[in-house]
Amino acid sequence: MTEKQKIDELLERGVAEVIHADLLRSKLNTGKPLRVKFGIDPTSPHIHLGRATAIWKLRELQDLGHQVVFIVGDFTGVIGDTSDKESERPMLTREAVEQNLATYFEQAGKILDMSKVEKHYNSEWLEKLGYREIGEHADAFSLSDFISRENIKRRLDAGKRVSLRELLYPLMQGYDSVAVKADIEIGGSDQKFNMLSGRKLQERFGQAPQDIIMLDLIEGLDGRKMSSSFGNTINVTDTANDMFGKVMSLRDELIMKYFMYATRVSAERMKEIEAGLNAGANPRDAKLDLAEEIATLYHGRDEAVRAREAFIATFQKKEIPDDMVEVSAEKDESLVDVLLRNEVVTSKTDWRRLVEEGAVKKLDGGEEKIEDTKILATPGVYKIGKRRFVKLNIS
């Protein structure tokens, strides 16, 4: 692929809007290194594929010789961004933020060459600001700028509370751009107002305003926008088997979108896959290829192939996997307590839901559906939901 083709793909594949496209293209064509800002708030311990789409854009720019500036929002994460929310996002504690961000740079390292990345926490500059500085920043904006935003307007029209704290978030994200002297900022299309705030504040501080690459958002496992708060994510930290199984559970209509946004498959190959689907090819086969491509990005081709084989053996040939979780229970201990202790289920509410949906089965030469949430643990193999298998022993 030529340099021009790389730039074209950078500015077009999965991109919702570029501000300003012609100017940015001309800057990229000069080959002069640019400072590329990306910020991520640690609202969850995991970076999911929805966020990874932006990090892959950073990788493309890194490969073109530009300087990636990766900001973990340990300060903005406490305040909370409501750009994509229909209600006020609660403030996180500092402790929760610290726990969430513990491995963010390591996770980003699955995509980026972190030895070449300029890394920051935005508390470095935001925590030092006083009322005088915040007042000066706020003077660059009007109240109507904020309340005219679509989701804020809907909340106000519905009589919902909008806190003054929420007005501060765009100022903080915007000031991040000033602090790192960003030439480009990359983010989701839901971040448009916040990224434009960076341009406005940079001009106020005498800097050239950053260009912006806005990316389309991708849907999660339930068809809604992928979000940790919805629990519908595929995370870059998932095992190859879990990642593969999650991709296979996606709706068929998302196959091509995921090839576009979540893989590095070429445009030519995507056209072939789409043509096959339009001609009546089985979506399951395309999804198997999709799951393998995604697992390969984060675990390597060999492990992805093993995950594919394990999925086929387990779900198409109805075999029990060899690498299932093995746990032990005390005599007369309830099954739910064993599963909670070993983090197979997240809560008793999660367990109750699974049982009520008929998604818990004991496999002893057949499938015995578990219908009692208080059942005692007995030795054997259990299938929990669609993809979790547990071998239980009594100690």
Phi, psi and omega in degrees: 000130180287166178301319179297318180295322177297318179292319178300314180294320178304317186271354185238320186288116178072012185263130179275320184196147175234132177237113350254128192298310183297317180295315181295319179300318180294322178295317181294325182290339178288337182081359178290131181299132179247155178266118187250113184267137169220129179241143179220127178272134182277070179276354179209157178288350188241140169271125182258173186297332177298323177279330182295337179302321178290322181292327175293326174296322177299320180297319178299317179291323177298318179294336177275001175098012181267159184269114177277130176246107187256116183249122171266123187277070179291336177270311178295332178297328177291319182290312176095129178262129180250024183304325184247018187249146178263004175211167183294131178276128180293150176292139175270152175284157177300324181297316180297318179297316180298319179295318183295321188275359189309321185241020183298315180294323177296318179296317178298333179292349172290343183242315186262156167276096188291344177292341180254002184267136172274117189251138180217155162250134187283357170294341180306322181245327185289326183291341182274347185286142176250183182301324181299311181293318180298321177298320179294320178295316182295334182293344180282351186233154173255161178298324181294331176303319185281311187283351177277351177298140191303311185287328177290319179299318179299317181294318179295317180297329180274002179078018180276155182286137170235116185279153175297331177304322183295333178292336184282335188301311179300328177296319183290314179296322178296320180291333173306319181295323177294314185298324183257002179054056185289139171266329180223143168236139179243136178190174179289161181296339177287351182261012187304311182299316182296321181287324174295329177298325176298317178300315183296316181289326177298317177299321180294330180264012175079017177261155173292133182294138181294148167278159187230133172246112180258132184253147174295152178270152177248152180280154178265197187296334182259008178090347174276169177307135179297124185204137178299327180292336177272345183067026185248033191261154164250118188261149179292344178270353179299147173296162179300320180294316179294317179299316180298312181297322179295316179299320181294340179273356180296154175292144183303326183291350179265358186304306184291325178297319179291324174301320181292312191264330190249004177230174175251018180300141183292159178299323180296316180294322179296322177298320179296316181296316181296320178298320178297317179296319179294334180271002176105012177297152181291120179303331180301320181293319177295323181290326175299317178294319179299311181299321179294319179297317181292315179298326179298321181301326188250346183228355182091157186295319184299314181292325178295319178295320178297322178295322178297314180297319179295320179296314181298317180296321185280315191256337178259325178261000177060034177267157177270130183293152180281332188260035181288160175294138178243127183229163178238147179232151173281160177299136179065022175271142181288148181298320182296323179295322178296315182292324177294316182299327182261010176059031174282324170241155187271337183194168176292332175294316177300316180298313181299319180297316180298317180294315181296331179276000182072026187261009177243123183223146173258130185255101177230072184079358179196203179231109177258114182288131177274124183242350181254117182292342183256014183300144178282153179286133174228154183298148176146186179255131181242141173254120183248109184073208185273332193232353185262128177238136183228130172260123186248131176242152175259124183270000000 
